[in-house]
Amino acid sequence: MHIEKHILDNVNIWLTPTFDEKTQTEIKEMMTSSPKELEESFYKNLEFGTGGMRGIMGVGTNRINKYTLGKNTQGISDYMKKVFPGEELKVAIAYDCRHNSDTLAKVVADVFSANGIKVYLFSELRPTPELSFALKYLNCHAGIVLTASHNPPEYNGYKVYWQDGGQLVPPQDAEIIEIIEALQYDQINFKANENLIEYIDKKIDDAFVKSTIENASFDTPAEAKKNLNIVYTALHGTSIKSIPEVLSKAGYSNVNSVPEQAIPDGNFPTVKSPNPEEPEALTMALALAEKLHADIVVGTDPDADRLGVAVRENDGKMILLNGNQTMVLMTAFLLEQWKKEGKITGKEFIGSTIVSTPMMLELGSAYGVECKVGLTGFKWIAKMIKDFPNQKFIGGGEESFGFMVGDAVRDKDAVGATLLICEIAAQAKANGSSLYKELLNLYVDFGFYKEYLISITKKGIEGANEIKQMMIDLRENPLKEINGQRVLMVEDYQNATAKNLFTDEIEELKIPKSNVLIYYLEDGTKICARPSGTEPKIKFYFSVNEPLETVENASEVEKALDQKIKNIVAEMQLQ
């Protein structure tokens, strides 16, 4: 097959003595036996997306390996020296259960230390939110976590955090990328200074657990905690290092872990995907919940930043809540607690994202609290906290099963969120209610909001081009009417414009540019199209709503909302 010249140029660089013999041998084998794989491995550089850098492990510029991560780390080292001149530079590094995460973390530690930077490296795998906490606790300048979240087993990733404990955001990200791209591979310093690498574990663990309990506990009676029957699964990931201890020390004694999924394993042998957004991932936990008559199921993804929650409907059947529903439940509870304690003064805010439920805006308004809305990704919520130091962050989340309680951790945090959702469930049960009933009550108060997500996977070079074309078509030929409802407004975050299709008025969007389109229909429906920043997917988010007069009408209204979503999806020819 014909391979483009720029790809061959990249390949030839990797066949020089700068790269080890094993790497060169693998490349030579690909050249003869797998030219298509060679092309995929070298046709571009891996890019930073909403969750950092994530990709398939292997040799090449488009793969996660010693050299691509080494180049990132060398670039960050150079940047830190430039922006923090004369300071004793410090970084914290954590890693998850994935294949090679421990060895890649050591490579990253080696490069930082070789550049004279003090490294705090976790001695074993740890949840991603603990890295954010540790960075601030140890007064580090930056932090790295080696993780690919819930991606398939062949993936790994590299997430960069800054001084505030949040992920890298503009302008630092672009400045760092510019330095990384200007580097040559032979400029990476891999010669570790072991004296600058300090292994950390129990002291940080204890502080993290203590902080989590302080942030996510809300005067739940001891008896109520004992009476809550919890099933928990780590899905072979890192939360097993923290969640059982947090729940135990917080007073929850009836916690039943799924034993087959409690052992960290990068192959994720019991699930197709270790993603709690997908109902199949919680199959074993739901089976255990039925056996034990549990009240709630909580499952976390491999790096413990997302959580899936299943609860019992009014008829006793277990259902998986979506990320918008758990976010709304937790936010409403926090707002109510802050109100009871007299802590709402007009200087507080909650955080959400442009693809999440508009119900968050309704909640904020009802409590006299601003709801700030940012781009997809928790780095933008963390940036809100940094950008508005005179306002107090209560909590916030996004539809992709992530939530953040307070500001001790500046990223989505399934450890704190698990404790919080158990607090809500325990108090509801003690009061003769349930999580599901509490959700329905919120729908009566604020309207029944129903969300739905479609992810379309398009792999490789051809797939990337297909996704690009889909966004071009939506942008250049915007839909005027969907499901009998006229499109009122189109927000184009790439062009930073919001166009009213009724009046042709155009407003400027005050959010950083991103490849996202949102359609607003005249009946309050919201449709969003967005290519994923970390996976070969394009995502379509749907939000519809109707008033709910009484809890008894919930089933009827939900059916109508489900039908509306089906009609929209069919008309847009997405399924």
DOROKE-478507 format. One record per residue (C-alpha): x, y, z negated; residue in one letter. Coordinates in Angstrom, 2 decimals. Layout:
<pts>
PT        X        Y        Z  residu
PT        X        Y        Z       a
...
</pts>
This chain:
<pts>
PT        X        Y        Z  residu
PT     0.00     0.00     0.00       m
PT     1.06     3.61     0.58       h
PT     2.15     5.45    -2.57       i
PT     2.35     9.26    -2.66       e
PT     5.82    10.83    -2.74       k
PT     5.28    12.64    -6.09       h
PT     4.39     9.30    -7.70       i
PT     7.54     7.65    -6.36       l
PT     9.57    10.62    -7.58       d
PT     8.19    10.05   -11.09       n
PT     8.98     6.33   -10.83       v
PT    12.57     6.97    -9.78       n
PT    13.17     9.23   -12.79       i
PT    12.10     6.34   -15.04       w
PT    14.62     4.04   -13.34       l
PT    17.56     6.15   -14.56       t
PT    19.77     5.26   -17.60       p
PT    17.75     7.68   -19.77       t
PT    15.19     4.86   -20.08       f
PT    15.87     1.50   -21.72       d
PT    16.37    -1.70   -19.74       e
PT    13.02    -3.20   -20.79       k
PT    11.16    -0.17   -19.42       t
PT    13.08    -0.28   -16.13       q
PT    12.47    -4.02   -15.74       t
PT     8.71    -3.57   -16.25       e
PT     8.63    -0.83   -13.63       i
PT    10.52    -2.96   -11.09       k
PT     8.09    -5.84   -11.66       e
PT     5.15    -3.49   -11.07       m
PT     6.69    -2.21    -7.84       m
PT     6.58    -5.70    -6.36       t
PT     3.59    -7.32    -8.04       s
PT     1.24    -4.48    -9.05       s
PT     1.62    -1.37    -6.85       p
PT    -1.89    -0.20    -7.78       k
PT    -1.00    -0.38   -11.49       e
PT     2.24     1.47   -10.72       l
PT     0.23     4.24    -9.08       e
PT    -2.18     4.48   -12.04       e
PT     0.76     4.59   -14.46       s
PT     2.64     7.42   -12.75       f
PT     0.19     9.54   -10.75       y
PT    -0.14    12.17   -13.50       k
PT     0.95    13.08   -17.02       n
PT    -1.34    12.23   -19.92       l
PT    -3.23    15.34   -20.99       e
PT    -4.42    16.75   -24.29       f
PT    -8.22    16.52   -24.52       g
PT   -10.79    17.29   -27.23       t
PT    -9.25    14.61   -29.45       g
PT    -5.59    15.06   -28.56       g
PT    -3.75    12.72   -26.21       m
PT    -5.24     9.28   -25.67       r
PT    -4.43     6.61   -23.12       g
PT    -3.53     3.03   -22.25       i
PT    -0.26     1.76   -23.68       m
PT     2.44     0.86   -21.17       g
PT     5.27     2.34   -19.13       v
PT     4.80     5.52   -17.12       g
PT     3.90     9.19   -17.37       t
PT     0.18     8.37   -17.58       n
PT     0.62     5.91   -20.43       r
PT     1.23     5.96   -24.18       i
PT     4.80     4.86   -24.87       n
PT     8.00     5.78   -26.68       k
PT     8.97     8.33   -24.04       y
PT     5.68    10.18   -23.53       t
PT     5.21    10.47   -27.30       l
PT     8.89    11.29   -27.77       g
PT     8.58    14.13   -25.25       k
PT     5.50    15.48   -27.04       n
PT     7.31    15.35   -30.36       t
PT    10.45    17.01   -29.01       q
PT     8.28    19.78   -27.57       g
PT     6.44    20.30   -30.85       i
PT     9.79    20.33   -32.73       s
PT    11.12    23.03   -30.40       d
PT     7.90    25.03   -30.77       y
PT     7.91    24.81   -34.57       m
PT    11.48    26.14   -34.72       k
PT    10.42    29.02   -32.52       k
PT     7.29    30.06   -34.47       v
PT     8.59    29.30   -38.00       f
PT    12.17    30.62   -37.83       p
PT    14.24    30.10   -40.96       g
PT    11.63    27.94   -42.72       e
PT    12.17    24.42   -44.02       e
PT     9.90    22.63   -41.54       l
PT     7.70    19.75   -42.73       k
PT     5.33    17.35   -40.96       v
PT     3.07    14.52   -42.12       a
PT     2.48    11.41   -40.00       i
PT    -0.21     8.74   -40.30       a
PT    -1.31     5.86   -38.09       y
PT    -4.20     3.43   -37.70       d
PT    -4.63    -0.32   -37.12       c
PT    -3.90    -0.32   -33.41       r
PT    -1.18    -2.33   -31.71       h
PT     2.14    -0.49   -31.88       n
PT     0.74     2.33   -34.05       s
PT     3.30     1.66   -36.79       d
PT     6.28     1.48   -34.41       t
PT     5.14     4.52   -32.42       l
PT     4.66     6.45   -35.68       a
PT     8.26     5.64   -36.60       k
PT     9.44     6.84   -33.17       v
PT     7.63    10.13   -33.77       v
PT     9.16    10.37   -37.26       a
PT    12.61     9.66   -35.81       d
PT    12.35    12.50   -33.27       v
PT    11.14    15.03   -35.83       f
PT    13.89    14.05   -38.27       s
PT    16.51    14.13   -35.49       a
PT    15.49    17.76   -35.02       n
PT    16.08    18.57   -38.69       g
PT    12.40    18.46   -39.69       i
PT    11.31    16.89   -42.99       k
PT     8.87    14.01   -42.38       v
PT     6.27    12.56   -44.74       y
PT     5.36     9.21   -43.19       l
PT     2.60     7.02   -44.61       f
PT     4.03     3.62   -45.51       s
PT     0.96     1.81   -44.13       e
PT    -2.10     2.56   -42.03       l
PT    -4.42     5.27   -43.40       r
PT    -7.68     7.00   -42.39       p
PT    -7.26    10.01   -40.10       t
PT    -9.02    12.38   -42.55       p
PT    -6.38    11.54   -45.16       e
PT    -3.72    12.89   -42.78       l
PT    -5.57    16.22   -42.57       s
PT    -5.78    16.29   -46.37       f
PT    -2.14    15.26   -46.87       a
PT    -0.88    17.93   -44.49       l
PT    -2.45    20.68   -46.62       k
PT    -1.64    18.96   -49.93       y
PT     2.06    18.76   -49.02       l
PT     2.15    22.26   -47.44       n
PT     3.27    20.91   -44.08       c
PT     3.49    22.95   -40.91       h
PT     2.02    20.21   -38.72       a
PT     0.72    16.65   -38.75       g
PT     0.46    13.77   -36.32       i
PT    -1.80    10.75   -36.39       v
PT    -1.34     7.78   -34.08       l
PT    -4.86     6.62   -33.18       t
PT    -7.22     6.05   -30.28       a
PT   -10.33     6.19   -32.46       s
PT   -12.87     3.67   -31.10       h
PT   -11.31     3.14   -27.64       n
PT   -10.63    -0.42   -26.41       p
PT    -7.62    -2.37   -27.84       p
PT    -5.24    -1.45   -24.99       e
PT    -5.43     2.25   -25.93       y
PT    -3.51     4.37   -28.39       n
PT    -3.27     8.09   -28.98       g
PT    -1.53    11.07   -30.54       y
PT    -3.47    13.76   -32.39       k
PT    -1.75    16.97   -33.45       v
PT    -2.75    18.99   -36.53       y
PT    -1.56    22.42   -37.55       w
PT    -0.92    24.25   -40.85       q
PT    -4.61    24.65   -41.75       d
PT    -5.21    20.89   -41.53       g
PT    -7.25    21.23   -38.34       g
PT    -6.37    19.91   -34.91       q
PT    -4.39    21.97   -32.46       l
PT    -6.40    24.78   -30.83       v
PT    -5.64    27.70   -28.48       p
PT    -3.29    29.41   -28.10       p
PT    -0.90    26.91   -29.74       q
PT    -2.03    23.99   -27.58       d
PT    -1.24    25.72   -24.28       a
PT     2.06    27.07   -25.63       e
PT     3.13    23.61   -26.81       i
PT     2.03    21.93   -23.56       i
PT     4.09    24.45   -21.59       e
PT     7.20    23.58   -23.63       i
PT     6.54    19.82   -23.32       i
PT     6.08    20.00   -19.55       e
PT     9.34    21.96   -19.15       a
PT    11.29    19.26   -21.01       l
PT    13.24    16.51   -19.29       q
PT    13.18    13.03   -20.79       y
PT    16.95    13.12   -21.41       d
PT    16.38    16.08   -23.75       q
PT    14.50    13.96   -26.29       i
PT    16.53    13.41   -29.46       n
PT    15.67     9.91   -30.71       f
PT    18.57     9.68   -33.24       k
PT    16.76     9.62   -36.58       a
PT    18.01    11.32   -39.73       n
PT    16.66     8.80   -42.24       e
PT    17.44    11.18   -45.11       n
PT    14.65    13.45   -43.86       l
PT    12.01    10.69   -43.70       i
PT    10.05    10.18   -46.94       e
PT     7.43     7.45   -47.20       y
PT     4.18     8.41   -48.91       i
PT     1.26     6.40   -50.24       d
PT    -0.32     6.12   -53.71       k
PT     0.18     9.69   -54.92       k
PT    -1.53    11.07   -51.81       i
PT    -4.18     8.32   -51.88       d
PT    -5.14     9.21   -55.46       d
PT    -5.35    12.92   -54.67       a
PT    -7.44    12.23   -51.54       f
PT    -9.88     9.98   -53.42       v
PT   -10.22    12.52   -56.24       k
PT   -10.84    15.37   -53.79       s
PT   -13.41    13.32   -51.84       t
PT   -15.42    12.53   -54.97       i
PT   -15.34    16.17   -56.10       e
PT   -16.53    17.41   -52.69       n
PT   -19.22    14.84   -51.89       a
PT   -20.82    14.12   -55.31       s
PT   -23.99    15.92   -56.37       f
PT   -25.15    14.94   -59.88       d
PT   -26.72    11.65   -58.84       t
PT   -27.79     9.74   -61.99       p
PT   -25.64     6.71   -62.80       a
PT   -28.69     4.42   -62.70       e
PT   -29.63     5.65   -59.23       a
PT   -26.11     4.83   -57.99       k
PT   -26.29     1.31   -59.43       k
PT   -29.70     0.74   -57.84       n
PT   -28.56     1.60   -54.32       l
PT   -27.80    -1.60   -52.40       n
PT   -25.08    -0.75   -49.85       i
PT   -23.61    -2.80   -46.99       v
PT   -20.35    -1.40   -45.64       y
PT   -18.10    -2.42   -42.77       t
PT   -14.66    -1.07   -41.83       a
PT   -14.93    -2.62   -38.32       l
PT   -11.33    -3.85   -38.69       h
PT   -10.12    -0.30   -39.27       g
PT    -8.48     1.99   -41.80       t
PT   -11.44     3.00   -43.99       s
PT   -10.90    -0.17   -46.03       i
PT    -7.98     1.75   -47.59       k
PT   -10.27     4.43   -49.06       s
PT   -14.03     3.90   -48.94       i
PT   -14.34     0.95   -51.37       p
PT   -12.23     2.85   -53.93       e
PT   -14.13     6.12   -53.41       v
PT   -17.53     4.45   -53.83       l
PT   -16.38     2.48   -56.85       s
PT   -14.87     5.47   -58.66       k
PT   -17.95     7.54   -57.80       a
PT   -20.13     4.96   -59.60       g
PT   -21.51     2.82   -56.76       y
PT   -21.12    -0.75   -57.94       s
PT   -23.46    -2.53   -55.51       n
PT   -21.26    -2.25   -52.40       v
PT   -21.09    -5.29   -50.13       n
PT   -18.33    -5.26   -47.54       s
PT   -18.58    -7.40   -44.39       v
PT   -15.66    -9.78   -45.10       p
PT   -14.95   -10.75   -41.49       e
PT   -14.45    -7.07   -40.57       q
PT   -12.54    -5.95   -43.67       a
PT    -9.09    -6.94   -42.37       i
PT    -7.45    -4.29   -40.13       p
PT    -6.94    -5.75   -36.65       d
PT    -6.17    -3.87   -33.43       g
PT    -7.89    -6.59   -31.38       n
PT   -11.24    -5.84   -33.08       f
PT   -12.12    -9.54   -32.71       p
PT   -15.73    -9.47   -33.94       t
PT   -17.02    -6.60   -31.78       v
PT   -17.07    -5.61   -28.11       k
PT   -16.27    -2.06   -29.18       s
PT   -15.41    -0.82   -32.70       p
PT   -17.66     2.21   -32.19       n
PT   -20.41     2.74   -34.79       p
PT   -22.30     4.81   -32.19       e
PT   -23.14     1.50   -30.51       e
PT   -25.73    -0.67   -32.32       p
PT   -23.89    -3.88   -31.37       e
PT   -20.92    -2.86   -33.51       a
PT   -23.07    -3.09   -36.65       l
PT   -24.65    -6.49   -35.83       t
PT   -22.81    -8.34   -38.61       m
PT   -23.46    -5.56   -41.13       a
PT   -27.17    -5.54   -40.30       l
PT   -27.35    -9.33   -40.70       a
PT   -25.73    -9.03   -44.14       l
PT   -28.14    -6.21   -45.01       a
PT   -31.13    -8.44   -44.25       e
PT   -29.65   -11.27   -46.31       k
PT   -29.02    -8.97   -49.30       l
PT   -32.11    -6.72   -48.82       h
PT   -29.79    -3.72   -48.65       a
PT   -31.09    -0.15   -48.58       d
PT   -28.41     1.27   -46.29       i
PT   -25.67     0.15   -43.89       v
PT   -22.56     2.26   -43.26       v
PT   -19.94     1.38   -40.65       g
PT   -16.83     3.40   -39.76       t
PT   -14.67     3.46   -36.65       d
PT   -10.99     2.32   -36.71       p
PT    -9.50     5.65   -37.81       d
PT   -12.37     6.36   -40.23       a
PT   -13.48     9.71   -38.90       d
PT   -16.91     8.60   -37.57       r
PT   -19.66     6.74   -39.38       l
PT   -22.75     4.88   -38.23       g
PT   -25.67     4.68   -40.64       v
PT   -28.61     2.26   -40.57       a
PT   -31.65     2.69   -42.82       v
PT   -35.01     1.05   -43.36       r
PT   -38.03     2.44   -41.55       e
PT   -41.36     2.66   -43.36       n
PT   -42.16    -0.92   -42.29       d
PT   -38.87    -2.17   -43.78       g
PT   -37.08    -2.73   -40.47       k
PT   -33.45    -1.58   -40.26       m
PT   -32.73     1.05   -37.59       i
PT   -29.51     2.82   -36.62       l
PT   -29.69     6.59   -36.98       l
PT   -27.99     8.63   -34.30       n
PT   -25.28    11.18   -35.08       g
PT   -27.69    14.12   -34.85       n
PT   -30.01    12.51   -37.40       q
PT   -27.27    11.80   -39.95       t
PT   -25.88    15.30   -39.41       m
PT   -29.29    16.88   -40.03       v
PT   -29.90    14.77   -43.15       l
PT   -26.52    15.63   -44.65       m
PT   -26.66    19.32   -43.74       t
PT   -30.17    19.77   -45.13       a
PT   -29.15    18.03   -48.37       f
PT   -26.05    20.22   -48.76       l
PT   -28.06    23.38   -48.09       l
PT   -30.63    22.37   -50.68       e
PT   -27.91    21.61   -53.26       q
PT   -26.22    24.96   -52.64       w
PT   -29.58    26.71   -52.94       k
PT   -30.36    24.94   -56.26       k
PT   -26.97    25.98   -57.62       e
PT   -27.52    29.60   -56.56       g
PT   -24.45    29.51   -54.30       k
PT   -26.09    30.89   -51.15       i
PT   -25.14    34.55   -51.02       t
PT   -25.30    35.28   -47.28       g
PT   -21.58    34.63   -46.77       k
PT   -21.86    30.89   -46.09       e
PT   -22.06    28.99   -42.82       f
PT   -22.63    25.55   -41.36       i
PT   -20.96    24.30   -38.17       g
PT   -22.18    22.49   -35.08       s
PT   -21.35    22.07   -31.39       t
PT   -22.94    23.01   -28.08       i
PT   -23.93    19.40   -27.30       v
PT   -25.48    18.71   -30.72       s
PT   -29.09    19.06   -31.84       t
PT   -30.57    22.60   -31.84       p
PT   -32.23    21.58   -35.12       m
PT   -29.03    22.68   -36.89       m
PT   -29.86    26.28   -35.95       l
PT   -33.33    25.88   -37.47       e
PT   -31.86    24.53   -40.72       l
PT   -29.40    27.39   -41.05       g
PT   -32.10    29.97   -40.38       s
PT   -34.44    28.48   -43.01       a
PT   -31.79    28.75   -45.73       y
PT   -30.43    32.15   -44.67       g
PT   -27.13    30.58   -43.65       v
PT   -25.37    31.21   -40.35       e
PT   -24.98    28.23   -38.03       c
PT   -21.83    28.69   -35.97       k
PT   -21.81    26.70   -32.72       v
PT   -18.56    25.77   -30.97       g
PT   -17.25    23.54   -28.22       l
PT   -17.25    19.75   -28.60       t
PT   -14.65    18.49   -31.06       g
PT   -14.05    19.11   -34.75       f
PT   -11.01    21.21   -34.04       k
PT   -13.46    23.99   -33.20       w
PT   -15.30    23.63   -36.51       i
PT   -11.93    23.68   -38.32       a
PT   -11.06    26.81   -36.34       k
PT   -14.28    28.47   -37.57       m
PT   -13.08    27.98   -41.16       i
PT    -9.68    29.49   -40.30       k
PT   -11.14    32.38   -38.27       d
PT   -13.68    33.43   -40.92       f
PT   -11.81    33.32   -44.26       p
PT   -14.42    35.58   -45.90       n
PT   -17.18    33.04   -45.27       q
PT   -17.60    29.75   -47.12       k
PT   -18.04    26.55   -45.10       f
PT   -20.77    24.29   -46.48       i
PT   -20.60    21.42   -44.01       g
PT   -21.19    20.54   -40.41       g
PT   -20.89    17.99   -37.68       g
PT   -21.50    16.94   -34.13       e
PT   -23.66    14.38   -32.37       e
PT   -20.83    11.85   -31.99       s
PT   -21.31    10.47   -35.52       f
PT   -18.91    12.86   -37.24       g
PT   -19.41    15.06   -40.29       f
PT   -17.27    17.27   -42.52       m
PT   -18.18    18.09   -46.14       v
PT   -16.56    21.32   -47.30       g
PT   -13.08    22.32   -46.19       d
PT   -10.68    20.03   -48.08       a
PT   -10.43    17.93   -44.91       v
PT   -10.40    19.92   -41.66       r
PT   -11.59    17.14   -39.35       d
PT   -14.51    14.77   -39.17       k
PT   -14.32    12.58   -42.24       d
PT   -16.16     9.28   -42.57       a
PT   -14.80     8.78   -46.10       v
PT   -16.43    11.90   -47.56       g
PT   -19.50    11.50   -45.32       a
PT   -20.03     7.91   -46.52       t
PT   -20.12     9.05   -50.13       l
PT   -22.44    11.95   -49.24       l
PT   -24.95     9.78   -47.35       i
PT   -24.97     7.34   -50.30       c
PT   -25.68    10.25   -52.67       e
PT   -28.66    11.28   -50.54       i
PT   -29.92     7.69   -50.27       a
PT   -29.53     7.03   -54.00       a
PT   -31.40    10.19   -54.99       q
PT   -34.14     9.52   -52.44       a
PT   -34.65     5.95   -53.68       k
PT   -34.73     7.11   -57.31       a
PT   -37.46     9.59   -56.36       n
PT   -39.59     6.94   -54.64       g
PT   -38.51     8.04   -51.16       s
PT   -35.90     6.82   -48.65       s
PT   -33.46     8.27   -46.15       l
PT   -35.93     7.61   -43.35       y
PT   -38.77     9.36   -45.19       k
PT   -36.49    12.30   -45.92       e
PT   -35.72    12.57   -42.20       l
PT   -39.43    12.56   -41.30       l
PT   -40.08    15.28   -43.88       n
PT   -37.44    17.41   -42.17       l
PT   -39.19    16.86   -38.83       y
PT   -42.45    18.09   -40.34       v
PT   -40.69    21.21   -41.63       d
PT   -38.59    22.02   -38.57       f
PT   -40.02    20.09   -35.61       g
PT   -39.32    16.58   -34.35       f
PT   -36.04    16.73   -32.42       y
PT   -35.09    13.65   -30.40       k
PT   -31.69    13.30   -28.77       e
PT   -30.34    10.82   -26.26       y
PT   -26.90    10.29   -24.69       l
PT   -25.89     8.66   -21.41       i
PT   -22.19     7.92   -20.80       s
PT   -21.17     6.98   -17.26       i
PT   -17.71     5.40   -16.99       t
PT   -15.62     6.08   -13.87       k
PT   -12.10     4.65   -14.18       k
PT    -8.88     5.53   -12.41       g
PT    -8.09     8.11    -9.72       i
PT   -11.29     7.47    -7.75       e
PT   -13.38     7.69   -10.91       g
PT   -11.82    11.02   -11.90       a
PT   -12.69    12.40    -8.45       n
PT   -16.29    11.13    -8.71       e
PT   -16.73    12.83   -12.08       i
PT   -15.26    16.03   -10.68       k
PT   -17.70    15.92    -7.74       q
PT   -20.71    15.34   -10.02       m
PT   -19.87    18.52   -11.95       m
PT   -19.34    20.47    -8.70       i
PT   -22.78    19.37    -7.44       d
PT   -24.49    20.37   -10.70       l
PT   -22.67    23.69   -10.68       r
PT   -23.14    24.65    -7.02       e
PT   -26.66    23.25    -6.61       n
PT   -28.29    23.79   -10.02       p
PT   -31.59    22.04   -10.66       l
PT   -34.51    24.47   -10.66       k
PT   -37.13    22.17   -12.18       e
PT   -36.93    18.95   -14.21       i
PT   -39.90    16.79   -15.24       n
PT   -42.36    19.50   -14.25       g
PT   -40.61    22.12   -16.39       q
PT   -38.80    25.06   -14.87       r
PT   -35.14    25.57   -15.77       v
PT   -35.00    28.80   -17.74       l
PT   -31.27    29.16   -18.33       m
PT   -28.02    27.59   -17.14       v
PT   -24.92    28.00   -19.31       e
PT   -21.65    27.36   -17.51       d
PT   -18.83    27.23   -20.03       y
PT   -16.18    26.89   -17.34       q
PT   -17.15    30.30   -15.96       n
PT   -18.22    31.63   -19.40       a
PT   -21.61    32.67   -18.02       t
PT   -25.26    32.17   -18.98       a
PT   -27.67    32.81   -16.11       k
PT   -31.40    33.36   -16.60       n
PT   -32.98    31.75   -13.53       l
PT   -36.22    33.73   -14.03       f
PT   -34.58    37.18   -13.99       t
PT   -31.14    36.39   -12.45       d
PT   -29.57    38.18   -15.42       e
PT   -26.10    36.95   -16.32       i
PT   -24.57    37.14   -19.80       e
PT   -21.03    36.40   -20.90       e
PT   -20.49    33.42   -23.21       l
PT   -18.23    34.18   -26.18       k
PT   -16.88    30.64   -26.50       i
PT   -13.55    29.41   -25.02       p
PT   -13.88    28.06   -21.50       k
PT   -14.61    24.37   -21.03       s
PT   -15.99    22.14   -18.27       n
PT   -19.53    21.98   -19.67       v
PT   -22.93    22.80   -18.14       l
PT   -26.13    23.19   -20.17       i
PT   -29.64    23.48   -18.74       y
PT   -32.43    24.93   -20.91       y
PT   -36.02    24.20   -19.84       l
PT   -39.05    26.36   -20.62       e
PT   -40.46    23.75   -23.06       d
PT   -37.32    23.82   -25.26       g
PT   -35.64    20.81   -23.64       t
PT   -31.83    20.99   -23.47       k
PT   -29.70    18.98   -21.01       i
PT   -25.92    19.05   -21.13       c
PT   -23.34    17.58   -18.72       a
PT   -19.73    17.20   -19.85       r
PT   -16.76    15.09   -18.74       p
PT   -15.09    13.43   -21.73       s
PT   -11.75    14.89   -22.77       g
PT   -10.34    11.55   -23.94       t
PT   -12.08     8.81   -21.91       e
PT   -12.83     8.22   -18.19       p
PT   -16.48     9.17   -18.67       k
PT   -19.02    11.84   -17.87       i
PT   -21.61    12.36   -20.59       k
PT   -25.17    13.65   -20.35       f
PT   -26.83    14.85   -23.56       y
PT   -30.60    15.29   -23.81       f
PT   -32.56    17.05   -26.56       s
PT   -36.36    17.29   -26.58       v
PT   -38.68    18.43   -29.36       n
PT   -42.31    18.70   -30.41       e
PT   -44.02    19.95   -33.57       p
PT   -44.86    17.24   -36.13       l
PT   -47.97    18.02   -38.18       e
PT   -47.78    15.08   -40.59       t
PT   -45.45    12.15   -41.30       v
PT   -48.27     9.81   -40.25       e
PT   -48.09    11.18   -36.69       n
PT   -44.33    10.53   -36.36       a
PT   -44.60     7.31   -34.34       s
PT   -46.98     8.85   -31.82       e
PT   -44.85    11.99   -31.35       v
PT   -41.66     9.94   -31.05       e
PT   -43.19     7.83   -28.26       k
PT   -44.11    11.00   -26.37       a
PT   -40.55    12.34   -26.79       l
PT   -39.04     9.01   -25.65       d
PT   -41.21     9.09   -22.54       q
PT   -40.16    12.65   -21.80       k
PT   -36.48    11.62   -21.95       i
PT   -37.14     8.61   -19.68       k
PT   -38.83    10.85   -17.14       n
PT   -35.93    13.32   -17.14       i
PT   -33.30    10.57   -16.79       v
PT   -35.22     8.97   -13.93       a
PT   -35.67    12.28   -12.11       e
PT   -31.95    13.05   -12.43       m
PT   -31.19     9.51   -11.13       q
PT   -28.80     8.77   -13.96       l
PT   -29.98     5.22   -14.69       q
</pts>
